[in-house]
Amino acid sequence: MKIFCLLSVLVLGGCANVQPWERGYLAKPEMAFDPNPATAAQMQHMYASKEAASGGYGVGGGGCGCN
Amino acid sequence: MRSALHALAAAAAALPLVSLPVRAGQIEEAKTGLNLFSYQERDGRIGVLSPTAWVQAPVARDLDFEARVTFDSVAGASPQYVSNEGGPVVHTLSSASIREWRKEGMFKATRWLGDDSLSLGADVSSEHDYLSQTLSTDAKFEFLNKNVTWAIGASVTGDAISFTGFPDIHQRRVTRGVFTGITQILSPTDILQSNLAFTNGRGYFDDHYEYTVSFLGRRVFLDRDRRPDARHSLSWLTRWKHYVPALGAALGLDYRYYQDSWGIRSHMSELSWHQPLSTTWSARPVVRYYTQSAASFYSTTVASSSGVSSSDTRLAAFGTLTLAFNLSARLGDRDTFEIGAGRYVQRSSWRFGSGSPDLPRFDASYAMLGWTRTF
């Protein structure tokens, strides 16, 4: 656990301890990284067909003849 | 003592009622949706109409399920060759109008083991000359009173490539990927995610439909697209969301660094603002900037001596800008409608540093309609 916290500090800058009752704002729909999964997938597909770079959003995702 | 208990009870009663996921990332409500995505490049180039249906639902107490089906209808003219016949290098579109279809289906099942989870997923994308099949798995672990989620994953993609007009030619490519990421709550209004992804691809990467023509005096050289038979990449994506209580809005900032064994380096940054306008409406403007360097073998003439050469514009050096605006309306407790539009512009001169010369201007626009029902 300590090692993980240390990694977290190095990568993300700190181990905050926000209690469950303090997470109301974080639970709002506006705070979702991708509000609509289908829209996010379509946008990533469009960018991947026109640019050389892709990835970083997670595992999976099919290849395509468009790139 | 009694007054202290009263004060505590009063304070608890004053807390806002919020719906918090019991476990980060868990699907708590069944949702299904339909999306219609329309994409059109300027000057009569490619146009795509893409309907998508998706569902995500808890199918048992410790089991979630997600699935998505997409059907792309592609029409228009695609880039075919690069030539300097008239003097300057010109990217020429195919004279024939193409019409193609692509079908994609994916599913993912997630089993919860206490606060941790294990997922298995599959994705299949099929075109008349291209079949891509992916298997993936990932695991998520909660730490530090659920302030930190650590994700690891792996995937393997097998692509089968054939060519219109050459029924006996079949090529293959296999890409393996590994992924790790940390999502951390930084404060009651901030959350940060940082992901590292590596891919290792081996096999056929050429674009058999593209070629380069060079006129040197009276001599004419023609070469088809030839690329290395391996590609390794690293993507480092970091996303930050910040809630602004005074405005009831959320700021999003994404940054991704990418590099690969073909010599391409890219930076992507995206800024979004999610602003509820009323209890029904919310708006989300997005600005995205992307820049990439050229592949080491990118060339608009045949004069490459390395054996690999490609004039594919996607391997050139350029910068892009995307401006988008999404509007969503929540009607009742169950239905959300979304409408959005955006413009995507690519320019050689917008790259940090210098872009590839002779790269044509590229403009595209898109629009989307979406409907989501929560059960």
Chai-1 contact restraints between the chains, C-beta under 6 A:
chainA,res_idxA,chainB,res_idxB,connection_type,confidence,min_distance_angstrom,max_distance_angstrom,comment,restraint_id
A,F4,B,F143,contact,1.0,0.0,6.0,A-B,restraint_1
A,S8,B,V148,contact,1.0,0.0,6.0,A-B,restraint_2
A,V11,B,I182,contact,1.0,0.0,6.0,A-B,restraint_3
A,V11,B,S194,contact,1.0,0.0,6.0,A-B,restraint_4
A,L12,B,Q184,contact,1.0,0.0,6.0,A-B,restraint_5
A,L12,B,L192,contact,1.0,0.0,6.0,A-B,restraint_6
A,C15,B,L144,contact,1.0,0.0,6.0,A-B,restraint_7
A,A16,B,L186,contact,1.0,0.0,6.0,A-B,restraint_8
A,A16,B,S187,contact,1.0,0.0,6.0,A-B,restraint_9
A,N17,B,N145,contact,1.0,0.0,6.0,A-B,restraint_10
A,N17,B,N147,contact,1.0,0.0,6.0,A-B,restraint_11
A,V18,B,N147,contact,1.0,0.0,6.0,A-B,restraint_12
A,V18,B,I185,contact,1.0,0.0,6.0,A-B,restraint_13
A,V18,B,P188,contact,1.0,0.0,6.0,A-B,restraint_14
A,E22,B,P188,contact,1.0,0.0,6.0,A-B,restraint_15
A,R23,B,L20,contact,1.0,0.0,6.0,A-B,restraint_16
A,G24,B,P16,contact,1.0,0.0,6.0,A-B,restraint_17
A,G24,B,V18,contact,1.0,0.0,6.0,A-B,restraint_18
A,Y25,B,P188,contact,1.0,0.0,6.0,A-B,restraint_19
A,Y25,B,T189,contact,1.0,0.0,6.0,A-B,restraint_20
A,Y25,B,Y243,contact,1.0,0.0,6.0,A-B,restraint_21
A,L26,B,I191,contact,1.0,0.0,6.0,A-B,restraint_22
A,A27,B,V18,contact,1.0,0.0,6.0,A-B,restraint_23
A,A27,B,L20,contact,1.0,0.0,6.0,A-B,restraint_24
A,E30,B,A250,contact,1.0,0.0,6.0,A-B,restraint_25
A,E30,B,H274,contact,1.0,0.0,6.0,A-B,restraint_26
A,M31,B,K241,contact,1.0,0.0,6.0,A-B,restraint_27
A,M31,B,Y243,contact,1.0,0.0,6.0,A-B,restraint_28
A,M31,B,A250,contact,1.0,0.0,6.0,A-B,restraint_29
A,F33,B,R239,contact,1.0,0.0,6.0,A-B,restraint_30
A,N36,B,G370,contact,1.0,0.0,6.0,A-B,restraint_31
A,A38,B,G33,contact,1.0,0.0,6.0,A-B,restraint_32
A,A38,B,N35,contact,1.0,0.0,6.0,A-B,restraint_33
A,A38,B,T52,contact,1.0,0.0,6.0,A-B,restraint_34
A,A38,B,W54,contact,1.0,0.0,6.0,A-B,restraint_35
A,Q42,B,F37,contact,1.0,0.0,6.0,A-B,restraint_36
A,A52,B,I264,contact,1.0,0.0,6.0,A-B,restraint_37
A,A52,B,Q292,contact,1.0,0.0,6.0,A-B,restraint_38
A,A52,B,R314,contact,1.0,0.0,6.0,A-B,restraint_39
A,A52,B,L315,contact,1.0,0.0,6.0,A-B,restraint_40
A,A53,B,Y258,contact,1.0,0.0,6.0,A-B,restraint_41
A,A53,B,S266,contact,1.0,0.0,6.0,A-B,restraint_42
A,G55,B,A197,contact,1.0,0.0,6.0,A-B,restraint_43
A,G55,B,S235,contact,1.0,0.0,6.0,A-B,restraint_44
A,G56,B,N195,contact,1.0,0.0,6.0,A-B,restraint_45
A,G56,B,A197,contact,1.0,0.0,6.0,A-B,restraint_46
A,G56,B,S235,contact,1.0,0.0,6.0,A-B,restraint_47
A,G56,B,L237,contact,1.0,0.0,6.0,A-B,restraint_48
A,G56,B,R256,contact,1.0,0.0,6.0,A-B,restraint_49
A,V59,B,S136,contact,1.0,0.0,6.0,A-B,restraint_50
A,V59,B,D138,contact,1.0,0.0,6.0,A-B,restraint_51
A,V59,B,G153,contact,1.0,0.0,6.0,A-B,restraint_52
A,V59,B,S155,contact,1.0,0.0,6.0,A-B,restraint_53
A,V59,B,F179,contact,1.0,0.0,6.0,A-B,restraint_54
A,G60,B,G121,contact,1.0,0.0,6.0,A-B,restraint_55
A,G60,B,D123,contact,1.0,0.0,6.0,A-B,restraint_56
A,G60,B,T134,contact,1.0,0.0,6.0,A-B,restraint_57
A,G60,B,S136,contact,1.0,0.0,6.0,A-B,restraint_58
A,G60,B,S155,contact,1.0,0.0,6.0,A-B,restraint_59
A,G62,B,E104,contact,1.0,0.0,6.0,A-B,restraint_60
A,G62,B,D123,contact,1.0,0.0,6.0,A-B,restraint_61
A,G62,B,S125,contact,1.0,0.0,6.0,A-B,restraint_62
A,G62,B,S132,contact,1.0,0.0,6.0,A-B,restraint_63
A,G62,B,T134,contact,1.0,0.0,6.0,A-B,restraint_64
A,G63,B,S132,contact,1.0,0.0,6.0,A-B,restraint_65
A,G63,B,T157,contact,1.0,0.0,6.0,A-B,restraint_66
A,G63,B,D159,contact,1.0,0.0,6.0,A-B,restraint_67
A,C64,B,S125,contact,1.0,0.0,6.0,A-B,restraint_68
A,G65,B,E127,contact,1.0,0.0,6.0,A-B,restraint_69
A,G65,B,Y130,contact,1.0,0.0,6.0,A-B,restraint_70
